Amino acid sequence: MLELANDLDSPQTLVYVQEEPALEIALPQVFEQPPLVALVRGKLSNVEGLISFIFRRHNENPEGVLGSEYQELVLEFQPLFSWSVACWDYLLSTEGCRFIPRVPSQKIGARGDYRAFTDKDYSRMVHAMFRSCVLEFAQRPLESSFSEWLRGRFWLRISEAYQQLSIPRDSRQRLLTPYSYLRCIPYQFLNQFHQDLVYGAIRQLPLAEAQAIETYFLHFYTEETCTQLLGCSTEELTTALRQGLLKLLITNRLAYCLLRQIERY
C-alpha cells in the first residue's frame, strides 16, 4: 500500500491507495506463435498423386465425401494440424475473440444472437481450410510440391478467414467487434433492468430523435443506411442523435451511458 498525504483537508490525514499490479500482470498476455517446423509425417511416397486422385473423385461426385484417400492425406499432414491447433492462443491474443451467429437451437435460454467462436470452431475452420487447399492445389498443374505451396499460404488463409468473422451478415450494419457478444437485432442488454430503462427513455424522446437513436444504436446500421431508412441527410441524422443523447444525458444519465457503451463496442 502507498501512503499519500492529503494536503487539502489535514496534513495528518493519510489516504491509502492500493499499489498498481506489476506491468506483466496488468497487461494482457500475448502468446508467441510456435514455429512451423514439419508439415508431414513422411509416410506417403506421392502426396501430389494422391491429391490428383482425390480431385478426380470429387469431380465425379462433388456432393460426396472425399473418401479414405483423403483421410490418409489428413493423417500425413498431422504435424501441420497439430501446429495449427497450437496457434489458437496466439491467434486469440493478437486478433481478439470473434463471435458468430447462433443457430436457432442455441437461442433457447440465451440472450443474444451471437455466441463466442471457440477452439472447437477454430479446429473445424482449420480442417475446412485444408480441404479447400487440397482441391485448389489439384487445379494448379505448375505447382510441384503441395507441402511448400501450403507452407506459404495455410496460416495466411486461416488468419484471413478468422478476420472475416467480424463482418456482420447484414451488409447494412457496422462491423462487429471483439465485444459483439452483446449484439442482438434489435439490441438487447444482458440485464433486463437496463433493457427496460433504455427503451423506456428512448420512447420519451421526440419521434425523429427516438428513430435516429434506435436505428443507429439498437440496430447497428451504418450512417448511410440510417439516412436511407429515415429519409434524412447525414447532417440531420447527426443532429438528431446529438440532441437525443443530450436530452438523455440530462434526464437519464444511465440510459445515456448505456447507449454510448454500445457505440464503443
Secondary structure as the mmCIF struct_conf table of DSSP 4:
data_model
#
loop_
_struct_conf.conf_type_id
_struct_conf.id
_struct_conf.beg_label_comp_id
_struct_conf.beg_label_asym_id
_struct_conf.beg_label_seq_id
_struct_conf.end_label_comp_id
_struct_conf.end_label_asym_id
_struct_conf.end_label_seq_id
STRN STRN1 LEU A 2 ALA A 5
TURN_TY1_P TURN_TY1_P1 ASP A 7 ASP A 9
TURN_TY1_P TURN_TY1_P2 PRO A 11 GLN A 12
STRN STRN2 LEU A 14 VAL A 17
HELX_LH_PP_P HELX_LH_PP_P1 GLN A 18 ALA A 22
HELX_RH_AL_P HELX_RH_AL_P1 LEU A 23 ALA A 26
BEND BEND1 LEU A 27 LEU A 27
HELX_LH_PP_P HELX_LH_PP_P2 PRO A 28 GLN A 29
HELX_LH_PP_P HELX_LH_PP_P3 PHE A 31 PRO A 35
BEND BEND2 GLY A 42 GLY A 42
BEND BEND3 SER A 45 SER A 45
HELX_RH_AL_P HELX_RH_AL_P2 VAL A 47 GLU A 60
TURN_TY1_P TURN_TY1_P3 PRO A 62 GLU A 63
BEND BEND4 GLY A 64 GLY A 64
HELX_RH_AL_P HELX_RH_AL_P3 SER A 68 GLU A 76
TURN_TY1_P TURN_TY1_P4 PHE A 77 PHE A 77
HELX_RH_AL_P HELX_RH_AL_P4 GLN A 78 ALA A 86
TURN_TY1_P TURN_TY1_P5 CYS A 87 CYS A 87
HELX_RH_AL_P HELX_RH_AL_P5 TRP A 88 GLU A 95
STRN STRN3 PHE A 99 PRO A 101
HELX_LH_PP_P HELX_LH_PP_P4 ARG A 102 VAL A 103
HELX_RH_3T_P HELX_RH_3T_P1 PRO A 104 LYS A 107
TURN_TY1_P TURN_TY1_P6 ILE A 108 GLY A 109
BEND BEND5 ARG A 111 ASP A 113
STRN STRN4 TYR A 114 ALA A 116
HELX_RH_AL_P HELX_RH_AL_P6 ASP A 119 PHE A 137
TURN_TY1_P TURN_TY1_P7 ALA A 138 GLN A 139
TURN_TY1_P TURN_TY1_P8 PRO A 141 LEU A 142
HELX_RH_AL_P HELX_RH_AL_P7 PHE A 146 ARG A 151
TURN_TY1_P TURN_TY1_P9 GLY A 152 ARG A 153
HELX_RH_AL_P HELX_RH_AL_P8 PHE A 154 GLN A 164
TURN_TY1_P TURN_TY1_P10 LEU A 165 SER A 166
BEND BEND6 ILE A 167 ILE A 167
BEND BEND7 ARG A 169 ASP A 170
TURN_TY1_P TURN_TY1_P11 SER A 171 ARG A 172
STRN STRN5 GLN A 173 GLN A 173
HELX_LH_PP_P HELX_LH_PP_P5 ARG A 174 LEU A 176
TURN_TY1_P TURN_TY1_P12 PRO A 178 TYR A 179
HELX_RH_3T_P HELX_RH_3T_P2 SER A 180 LEU A 182
BEND BEND8 ILE A 185 PRO A 186
BEND BEND9 LEU A 190 ASN A 191
HELX_RH_AL_P HELX_RH_AL_P9 GLN A 192 ARG A 203
TURN_TY1_P TURN_TY1_P13 GLN A 204 GLN A 204
BEND BEND10 LEU A 205 LEU A 205
HELX_RH_AL_P HELX_RH_AL_P10 LEU A 207 ILE A 213
HELX_RH_PI_P HELX_RH_PI_P1 GLU A 214 LEU A 218
BEND BEND11 HIS A 219 HIS A 219
STRN STRN6 TYR A 221 TYR A 221
HELX_RH_AL_P HELX_RH_AL_P11 GLU A 223 LEU A 230
TURN_TY1_P TURN_TY1_P14 GLY A 231 GLY A 231
HELX_RH_AL_P HELX_RH_AL_P12 THR A 234 THR A 251
HELX_RH_AL_P HELX_RH_AL_P13 ARG A 253 ARG A 264
#
